[in-house]
Amino acid sequence: MTAFLALDLGTEGARAAVYSVEGSPMGTGDAAYPTNFPRPGWAEQDPDDWWRASVHAARQALAEAGDPPIAGVAVATTASTVAVLDQQGRPLRPALLWMDGRAGEESALTAQTGHPVLRYSGGCDAVEWLVPKAMWLARHEPETYRAAARVVEAVDYMVWRLTGRWAGSRMNAVCKSNYDPRGTGFPHDLYASLGIGDLGDKLPDDIVPVGEAVGPLGVRAREEFGVTGPAVVVSGGIDAHLSLLAIGGAPEGRVSIVCGTSNAFVTEIDEAVFPSTVWGPYPDALQTGRWLVEGGQVSAGSVLAWAGEKLIGRPRAELGGLIKAAAELPPVDHGLIVLDYFMGNRTPLRDPRLRGAVLGLTLASSAEQIYRAAVEGVAYGTRQVLDSFIDGGIAVEEVYLSGGIRHNELWLQTTADVLGRPVHLVTGDNLTLRACAVLAAAGTGWYASPAEAAVRYAPQVRTVEPVAEHVAAYRHGYPDYRAATAATTEISHRLSDPRRRSGS
């Protein structure tokens, strides 16, 4: 039985799945890898760990599936996770993870250029993106930057390891490196104005649209993975962005929110609008002829993990009891507000120097109240992003949720309540892996296009309705969240100033 192999490199590890041509999962596998945090706001990983984990996960999935011949392979990764490599593709230093916020000054410099291509990203490059990270390397590790033959996204590194070809995903190039598919391609003049005029030489040689074939799986990769069959590698992209292909397609007004360590919001629109509070609109990033819009909360599930495991001190195995107890409390009445900016704010505030907070604590505050407030704070952040979409002229008619939120019923219900609208929860398998199967099916000719395959591979969903009395309570709680954000911004900026920490 012919099948497809899907690979997903997340924040904590690699996942793999084998799908039938009908879209049914046949086998899965996973393997973890570590993240290092050398300084506050920094996060790094070893690209060799990504490969080892991918091989392990893929072999698990293939064995469980009965080792079918593989027609196509597609890979998705976190975005803005940047590998720095020598001429042989070996890491010169640890990769800068998507959540790494060290390039704040460099991000601010992009906003000063006024370059026309930046209108596709709200006027500047975010602190997490490849270009500010490359600028940081050139300014702070110049020898490493000069020695680097490649400065690339994680997905492009993986495609090279799989095929031997430096073929970049058009999605990542457009969304994270200012590539203009309707203009001159990579903006070398912008890079030069930012002090990295040679960056274009370090990026992938070719840019391939999502869902198009890159080439066959290489001999060495085929042996390591234990793959048989044609195994054509198809261009993938950003894990969360591809989720639109795994929820049955992307009609205008349908928003996908992938809820995990962070929350990623994506939708596609037919006509461009240019609000400064979103990332995008990106031309042809996912589907040619359409515009991709992105928003995000840099800290979401990670805030809940911190509150439960680190602040309150419950072992992970006991979090279920804490969640249940918190769910029995009425919303808002606990008198607490948690601000979810533990690693800054992606959108709509675009402020990497915001910081998290727990406000309203008294000696009577309980663990359950604190946890519930943390859940509400993350949900408030979700509403803030969707409100910015609507205010910017981007339709929000259907909201699809997926990811880790499905394991936390309090988080799920609170999100529906704070939004004041029904949400559609994707049940079953991993959405990113399903999207990779869609791409593999389209890129190998089983379907005419990713859009056609997306309809055929639509997942099961269940609808979560908001609770009316909770909606009313959050109408009062949400303005307090916004007011608390404004009130703490100045002190957050002072506390996050690296000169303050160094005593200068």
N, C-alpha and C positions, 0 to 999 in steps of 0.2 A: 504494500500500500504506500503510494507516494505521500509525502508529508512535508511540512515546513518547520524550520527551526527558528525560534524567536529568542533573542537575548536582550536582557534588560539590566543595565548597570545602574543601580540605585546608590543612595548615600551610604548604606551600611553593607551592601553586598550585591552579588550577581544572582540573577534569576534566569532560568531557561525554561522553555516549554516546547513541546512538539505538538503540532496541530495537524489534523487531517485536512484534506482539501475542502471538506464541508465546513470547517471551522470548529471542529470538536477537539478539545484538549486530549492528548493521548498520553502524555507523560510530562512531569515537571522535575526541576532540580534547583538547588540554591546553594550558595556558599558565601560566607562572610569575608570581609576584609576590614582592616583597622583604619581609623582616622586619627591623625595627630593634630593637636592644637598647641603649636609652639608658643603662641602669645595670644592674649585676648583678641578676639576678632579674626584670628588666622585659623585656617583649616587646610590640611594637606593629606594626600594619599600617594601611594606608590603605584604607578601604572602597571608594573609587573604583577602586582597583586590583583589588578582587574583581570588580567589575562589568565592567571592561575585559577581564580575563582570562576571565570567564565568556562574554562575547560572542565572544571569539576562539575559545575552545574549542568552543562550541556551533556556530559557523559551520563549523569544521573537521569536526565530527561529522556535521552535516547534509549537507555537501558529499560526504563519503565515503559516506554512506548513500543518496545520490541525491536529496536534498531531498524526502522523502516528506511528506505532510500529517501534522501532529502532533495527536494526539487529546488528550494530556495531558502536563503538565510537572510534575516534582517536584524539589525541591532539598534537599540535606543539607549541613551545614557542621560544622566543629568546634564543640563546646559551650563555653560560657563565654567566647566571643570577643565582646566587647561594644563596640558602636558608640554614639557620643555625637553626636547630630544636632540641627540647628536645625529651625525650623518647616517649612522646605522639604525636609527630609531630607538636608541637606548636612552633612558632618562638621565638628564644631567642634574636634576634636583627633583624633589617631590612635586607632584602636580598640585596646583592651587585649586582647591575644591570650590564648588559653586558658592558656598556660604562664606568663603574667605572675603573679608571686607577691608583688606589692607590698602586697597587702591582708591581710597576716598578722595585724596587730593587730585589724583590723576583723573578720576571721574569728573570732578569739578572743572578741570581744565578743558575737557571736551565740550562743556557747555559754553565756553568762551569763544570757540572757533567760529560759530555761526555757519558752519558748513551745511549746504543744502541737504545732504543725505541724512543729516540728523533729524530732519522733520519726520522721518520714519520711526524715530525712537523718542519722541517727545522733547527733542532739543539737546539731548546729551546721552552719553553712554553710562549705564548704571555701573555702580562700583563693582559688581560681580562679573562684568563681561570681559571678554578676551582682550579687547583693546586697552582698557585701563590696566589690566593685569600685565600686559606686555609692556606698557609704559612704566609700571612699577619696577619690573625686572630690569629694564634698560637704565633706570635711574638709580636703583639700589643694589643690583647685582649685575653690573655692566659686563663683567667677564663672562658670566654664565649666558647672558643674553647674546653677546657677540658669538659665543661658541655654539649657540643653538642653531641647528639646521632647520628645525621645525618647532613652531609654537602653535599647537593645534588643540581643537576640542577633543574631549575623550572619545566621542563617537568616530571622529576621523582617525584617531589612533587605532581604534579597534578595527575599522575597515581596512586600514593598512596592514595590521597584523593578520587579518583574514585573507586578504587578496594580494598584498604586495604593491598595491596602487595607492598613491596619495590622492584620494578622491573625496572631497569634502561634501558634506550634506548641504544642499542649498538652504535648508531651513536654518541650520546653525550659522551659516555664513551671513544670511540676511538679518537674522535676529540678534546675533552676538558680535559680528565683525563688520557691520555697516556695508555689506555687499549689496549692490544695487542691480538686480537682475533686469531692470528696465532702463538702465543707464550704462555706466562705464564699468560695472563689476566692482572690484575692490577699489576703494577711494584712496589711491596712493598719495594724492595731495593732502588729504586729511591726515594720514599717518605721518607724512613728512612734517606737517605743521605741529604735530604732537611729539616730535623727536624720535620717531620710530619709522623713518622712511623706508627701511629695509624689511618691515614686517611682511609685506606682500610676498617676499621671497621665501619666507618661513611658513607661510600658510599652504594649504593643499594646492597641488598643481591644477586640479580640475574640480569644478563644482557640478554636482549631479543632483537633479531634482529628486525630491522624495518619491520613492516608488519605482525608480528606474534602475535597471541592472548596472552594477559596477563591474562585475567580472566573476569568474569561477573561484570557489574556495581554493586557496593555495595548497600545494602538496603537503607542506609541513603542518599547516593548520588542519588539514583533512586528517592527517595521522594523529595529531594531538586530540582532536575532538572525536575521532572514531566515526567519521561520517562516510556514508556511501551515497551514491546517486549524483546527479549533476551539481547540486549545491551551488547555485548561482547566488552571489551576494548582492542584495538589493539595497539601495541607499535608504537609510533610516533618518533618525534625527533626535529631537528632544523628547524625552519620555512623556512629559505632561502635554506637550503640544500635539503629539500624535494621538492623544486620547480621543480627539474629535473623530478619528477614523474608527474607533472601537465602541462608539455609542450609536452606531447606525448612520453616521454621516453628520454633516455640519450645516443644516439649513440656518439661515439668518435668524438670530434670536435664541439659538441653542448655545448655552454656555456649559463647558465642562470644567469642573473643579476637582483636581486631583489632590486629595487631602492626605498628607503624610507628615513627615518631619517639617516640611513647609507646605503651603497651599499654593497651587498654580492654577490660574484662571485663563482659559483660552476660548476664543470664539472666532468665527470668520464672518466678514461682511462683504457685501457686493460693491459698495461705493465707499471710498476712503473718507474718514473724518480724522481730525488731528488734535484731540485734546491732549494737554500736557500731563495729565494724570495717569495715563496708561503707557504701556510699551507698545509701539506700533503707531499706525497700522503698517504691517510688513507686507510688501507686495510679493505675491507668488511664493510665499514661504512654505505653505503646505500644498495648496492647489493653485495651479497656474490660472491667472485671471481673477483671483480673489485676494482679499486682504486679511491677514491674521492679526488679531488684537490679543494682548497678553496683560495680565495683572498678577500680583502675587503678594503673599504674606511670607516673609522669610522665616518666621517662627510660628508654628501652629501645633502640630502634635508634639513637637519638641518642648513646647511650653508645658503641656500637660504631663509629659514624662518628667520634666524638671520638678513641677509642683508635687506630683505624687511620690516620686522616688527620692529626690534630693531634698526638697524643702520639708515635706511631711515625713519622709523617711520610710515609706512603705516599700517592701520588696515587690518586684514586678508581679510575682505570683499572687500577691494580696491586693493588687490594685482593683480587681473586680469588686471586692467588698467596699472599698472606698467610693468607687463610682456609684454603686447601688445606694449607699447611704447619702451621697451628695444629691442623687436624683430624687430623693424623697423630700428635699428641702424646697420651699417655694423660691421662685426666682427673685433676684434683686433685693429681697428683704434682708439679706445678710449684711447689707451695708458696705460691701467691699467692691472695689473695682481693680481688676488686673489689666494692665497694659501689656500687649503682646509683642512689644518691640525689643525682644531679648537680643536680637542680632540686627537691630535697625528696622527700617521700613522700606519695602520695595515700592509698592504703589498703594495709594495715590500720592503719598507724601514725599517719596523718593529721598528719604533721609537716612543714610546709614549710621548716623550718630544718635538717633533716638535710642532709648534704653527702656527695658521692661520695668514695671513697678507693681507693687501691691499696696493699694491705698485703702484707708479706712480701718486698719487693724486695731483691735482692742484686746485686752487680756482675756476677754470672753470669746474671741474668735476661735472657731473649731477647725479641725483639719478638713471636715466635710464642707464647711463654708468656703474655705480657701480654695479647695479643689473646684467647687461649683463656680466660684468667681473666675477661676482660670479658664474653665470651659466657656463661660459667658464672654470673657475677654477675647478669646480666639474667635468666637462667633461674631462679636462686634467688628473685629478686624475684617472678617469675611464680608459683612454688610458694607463696610466702608469701601471695599474694593468694588463691589457690585454697584453701589450708589455712584461711584465715579464713572463707571461704564455708562450708566443711564444719563447722568448729567452731561457726559461728553457726546451724547447722541448715538450711543451704541445700544441696540435693542437687547433686552434681557427678558425673554419670554419663558424659556424652559431652563431649569438648573439641574444638571446631572452631577452627582457626587460619586466618587470612587476612592479607593485607597484605604488607609488605616482607619478612617472614620467609621467604616462598617463594623469594626470591632468594639466601638464605644457608643452604646446607645444614647447615653446622655449627651455626648458631643453631637451626635446625629440629630436628635430631637431638638436640642437647643439651637442648632443652626437653622432648622426650619422655623422655629419660633421667632428667632431674632430677625430673620429675613421676612417673616410674615407671609410666606408663600410655600406651597408644596415643593418638595425636592424629590428627585428621582435617584434612588440609590442603585448603583450597578452591583448586582450580586454575582457570585461565582468567581471566575478566574481573574488573574491580574490583567488590568485594562491595557497596560503598556505592551505586555506580551501579545495580547490579542491584536493590538494595532500593528505590531511587527508581523504577525501572521497575515494580516490584510495586505501589507506592503509586499511580503514575499509572494503572496498569491497573485497580486497584480503585476509585479516585476518579472514574474516567470511566465506570464501569459495565460494563467488560469482564468483571470477576469480581465476585462478590457481596461479597467482603471481602478485606482484605489477607491474612488467613490462607489463604483459598482460592488467591489468586494466588501466595502464597509456595510452596505445594506444587507448583503448576504450573511455577514458575520455579526450582526447586531446582537448584543447580549441581553440577558434577562434583567429586568429592573423591578424594584418595588417602590411605591410612592409613599413618602412620609408627609403627613399633613400637619400643619402647625396647630398647636393648642391655643384656643382663642384667648383664654385668660393670661397665658404666658406672653402672647403677642402684645397684649395691653401693657403688661409689666415692662417689657423691653422697650416699649415706646418711650418710657421714662429713663430706663437705664442707658440706652444708647447715647442720648445727648450728653449724659454725664461722662461717658467714655470719651467722646469727642472733646468735651471741655477739659477733662483731665489731661488729654494728649497735649492740648494747647498750653495748659498751665505748667507742664513739666518739660516742655521742649528746651527752654533755655538752660535749665539745670542739667538735663541730659547731655546737651552739647558740652557743657563745662566738664562733666564727669567723664565723658568719653574722649576728651582731648588728650592725646598722647603726651603732650608737653606737661600736662598736670601730673601724669603718672611718673614721668621722669624727673619731676621737680624743677624743670627749667622754666 
